[in-house]
Amino acid sequence: MAFDFKKYHVRAMNAADESEKAAINKELKDYYARLPEEEKAGFNEALQSFLIKEMGKIKSVYDGVEIPEPSQN
């Protein structure tokens, strides 16, 4: 199964407000609810994999930021 999680992720990041984010989340939940039971496990695994990769990217950026030491006057 190939689901474009990134499309939803980007839409949620660019949502104008919390109600738009909630609508996107509901869209995903409705999609999941319509899946046949035998496809739900694969969807969950693909979602987990996507989230782990995205968190890895965020951690990489975070780790690459150097925070200057506070100056002591």
N, C-alpha and C positions, 0 to 999 in steps of 0.2 A: 504494500500500500504506500502510495506517495502522497503525502499531505503537505501543503506549503505552510508550515508553522511560521516561517520567517515573515510571510505576508501579514499574518495576524499580529505577530510580535511588533512589526514596524507600525502597523495601524494603531495598536494600543499605545506605543510610545509617542505617537504623534496625535493622539486623541486630544480634542480641545478641552475636555473636562471629564469628570468622573462618570457622568451619565453615559458619555460616548464609550468609555472603557467598559462600563457595565454591559452596554449593548453588544460590544464585540465579544465579551466573555459569554454572554447568553447565546450568541451565534455559535460559538464553539461548543457549548454545552448541548445545544439543540442538534448540531451535527453529530456529536458523539452519541446522543440518545437514539439517533436514526440508524447508527451502525448495527449490522448484525452482530450478535454476541461473539461469534468466532473472530471478528475483526477488532474488537475492543482491546484485547490484550496487545495486539500489534500496534494499534494507535497509541496506547499508553507507553509502550516501549519506545516508539519513535519520538513521542513528546518528551520523555525523560532524556533521551539521547540529545535532542535539540537543546533542552534546557541546560544540560551539563556542558555542552559545547559553548553556549552563550555565556554561562557563568565563567568558564575558562577564559574566554575572551576578555570579559570584564576584569577578572583577576589579573590577567596579563597586563592590561592597561594600568590598573591600580598599582601593581608591583613596579611598573616602569616609571611611576611618578616619584620624583625625589622631592621630599619636603625639606625645605631649608631649616637648619637649626635656628632657634630663636636667638637673636643677638643679645648679648649681655653687656649692657652699658654701664 
